[in-house]
Amino acid sequence: MNLATRLRSHSALWASPLALGLVLYYFFRFFQDDYEVIKGEITYAPEIVSLALDPTYALAYAAASCLAAWESGRLKRDGVWAGAPARSRYRIAAHALFPVLVLAWAMLVLPVLLALAREGVAPTWACVPLPAMTLLVATAHCAIGFGVGAVVPRLLAAPLLAAGVFYGVASSASSGERLWPRHVLGQYSRVLTFGEHTTWTSLAPHVLFAGGLAAGVALLWVPARNRHLRSAVPALACAVALAGTLTAYSIAKDWGASAPVSVGHADLDCSGSTPRVCVPAAGHADPSEARTDAEAVLSELAAAGVRVKPPRTVSDNIVNGVHPRSSTKGTWWLPVTSSQRKGTTRYEVVKQAVHFPCKRTTDIVASRSAMLWASGTVGEGKRYLKWQRGEMLQFANGDKVLGLVEKRVAEVRRTSRAAQASWFRGELRRACGDGARPAGDS
């Protein structure tokens, strides 16, 4: 049978309208709305790729295993194994699985290309590892499905694999207290944000689990020419499948809800020194402008009698993904790109410049009085009060507390500059209460 004839009768061809239609439905139905909600301040190709893949993993793997089982059952029905003993079983399987693999890969690649094209973003090398992992896992599902279809009737194997694989992968994100299944079943546990890269370690469990099972199934097809080999092959196949599963589990068993990622990946534009201000080039923020704002805030606080030692570096926390880094005396991590777009850079600097002598404040009146005074000193008092009115909604007497804060600051404003500076330092200490202790560099 020639290639064209084989393709016309292949299940992958007949299933492709439904399979690709489902992928397109999920893309056009959900991608645009979801991306508008989660997109960060800076357009980021790996974020787009990971979001586009999110609803597609389970569909592609289910299609791969289901159609592979169907084709395996058809070969068995047609007596191919008995009629062609001289041909390699692996070659026959590869010919049967190639269209299935092409369809599964298309289901994974198509939404990625559409998403990047829709957003007008070029792919980068950081986009490659995650799709590469999905293609490998889809290939493994082809081998697994083919092996199941060789022993289980295809009318039973195909629908069971389709439903089982789809449910198992799609539900892995809600695996309850046992978090490791979401890190081994082929669906990446998170959507990447700016500055984040997947690591090979975080992708390895998916490939090891599916690849180990696939390798075990493939070993069962090794021709057994003698009795000893016939007994050794199944044992070896089980050992390989078990080794892949246990290795994947050992890597991911201690992970939390999200797989580990590598952060801080961005080309930076920097300006000046002490502080040296750095922002991602892709965000088009102006580091010189941000540095000017930082210096102005520190100068205005110094003129009011509060000297704050400038840090060596002010860096944009956006490069650290969803887990911002804490500032130290030498390095301040601020949302520079976001604040510059919103016109709040001075406010972010003054929040960082007010340093309490404890890790956690206990006196909400004193802490807010100190912050309001410092914010007002640099012209950001109204912004701080607006934020505090929302913050105080969590307290039953929030309006009363905020009124007391405003009154205390208004009274101290009528005193001398030296008295205000002394009062401010006293408020910092009072905010820590009796449990004051050195905050240190965090």
C-alpha positions, 0 to 999 in steps of 0.5 A, a space after each residue: 500500500 503506497 503512502 497516499 492510500 495509507 494516509 487516506 485510510 489512516 485514523 489520524 486523517 479522519 480525526 484531525 478535523 475534530 482534534 484540531 477543531 478542539 484546539 482552535 476552539 480553546 485558543 479562540 475561546 479562552 486565550 485572548 480573555 485569559 491573556 488580557 487578565 494575566 499579562 504582565 507589564 512587559 510582553 514576554 514570549 515564554 509567557 505567551 507560549 506557556 499560556 497557549 499550551 495550557 489547555 492543549 496538553 491533555 487534548 494532544 496526549 489523549 489524541 496520541 494514545 487513542 489513535 495509536 491504540 486504534 492503529 495498533 488494533 487495526 494492524 492486529 486485525 489485519 494480521 500484519 504481525 503474522 504476515 510480515 515476520 521478516 519486517 522489523 516490528 519497530 519499522 511497522 509501528 513507526 509507519 503506523 504512528 507517523 501520522 498520529 505523531 504529526 497530528 499530536 505535534 500539530 495540536 501542540 505547535 498550532 496554538 503556540 504559533 497562533 498566539 505568538 502571531 496574534 501578539 506580534 511577538 517573535 519566539 526566543 530560545 527561552 520558548 523552546 524547552 517547554 514545547 520540546 518537552 510536550 513533543 517528547 511526551 506526545 511521542 511517548 504517548 504514541 508508543 504507550 497507546 500502540 502497545 496497549 492497542 496490541 493486547 487490548 481490543 481497539 474498540 475498548 482501548 481507544 476510548 479508554 485511553 482517550 478518556 483516561 489520559 485526558 482526565 489524568 493530565 487535565 486533573 493533575 493541576 488539582 491533585 489535592 495534597 499530593 502535589 507531585 502528580 502535576 509535575 510528572 504527567 506532562 502538563 506544566 504546572 504554571 504559566 511563566 511570567 517575565 524574567 522566568 525560564 523553565 529549567 531542564 530539571 523542572 521538565 525532566 520528570 514529565 519526560 522521565 515518567 512518560 518516556 520510561 513507560 514508553 521505553 518499557 512498552 517498546 522493549 516488549 517488542 524486542 524479538 525473543 529468539 530463545 527461552 532465556 530472552 523471552 523471560 528476561 525481556 518482560 522483566 527488563 521492560 518493567 524495570 525500565 518503566 519503574 525506573 523512569 517513574 521512580 526517578 520522576 517521583 524522586 525529583 518532584 516529590 518535594 516540590 510545591 504547587 509550582 515547579 521551580 523556575 529560573 528567574 532574572 533573565 532579562 537584558 537590562 539598561 542601567 544608569 549611574 552609580 550609587 544608586 545604579 538603576 537597572 530596568 529591563 530593556 524590553 519594558 522601555 522604562 527610562 533608568 535615568 529618569 528613575 534614578 533622578 526620582 530616587 535621588 530627589 526623594 532621598 535629597 528631600 528626606 535629607 533636607 527634612 533631617 532624615 538621612 537615608 544611605 542610598 543603595 548601591 543598586 536599584 533593580 526592577 523586581 519584575 525580572 524575578 517573576 511572581 516571587 519578588 525578592 526582598 530588598 537589602 541595604 545594598 540593593 533595592 528591588 522596586 517595581 520600576 517599570 510599572 511605577 514609571 508607567 503609573 507615575 508612582 516611582 517617587 512613592 515606591 522609593 519613599 516606601 523603601 526608604 522608610 526603614 523600621 528597626 524591626 522585621 514586623 511592626 506592631 503599632 499600626 498608628 505609629 507605623 502609618 504616622 511615620 509613613 504618612 509624614 515621610 510620604 508627605 515630605 516628598 509630595 506623595 502624602 495624598 497617594 499614601 492616604 488613598 492607598 491606606 483608605 483601601 488598606 484600612 477597610 480590613 479593620 473595624 475602626 479603620 476610619 478612626 485609626 486613619 483619622 488619628 494618624 492624619 491628626 498626629 502628622 498635622 500636629 507635628 508639621 507645625 513644629 521645627 524641622 529638627 523636632 519633626 525629624 526627631 519625632 519621625 525617628 521616635 515613631 519608627 521605634 514606637 511602631 516596633 513596640 516592645 518586640 523591637 529587634 534589628 531587622 538586618 538585611 533580608 
